[in-house]
């Protein structure tokens, strides 16, 4: 069994994301997929289209096994930090 992590924003989750998730499940059928996603703000500090609870629900409905919130302070850091 493999554990696969995806760090993402999913603002919003779209067909490309669904393809990625399904492809991982196809290539690694016994894997556990963990998504680490931002909260209610994007990496640029803008308000996300979806709140963190809706993102979590959508992820779980699309074969993600565990969703972890990346805290705002880390999700919105500039790239050099």
Secondary structure, DSSP 4 states (H G I P E B T S, - for coil): --EEEEEE--TT--HHHHHHHHHHHHHSTT-EEEEEEE-SB-TTSPBPSS-HHHHHHHHHHTT--EEEEEPHHHHT--TT-
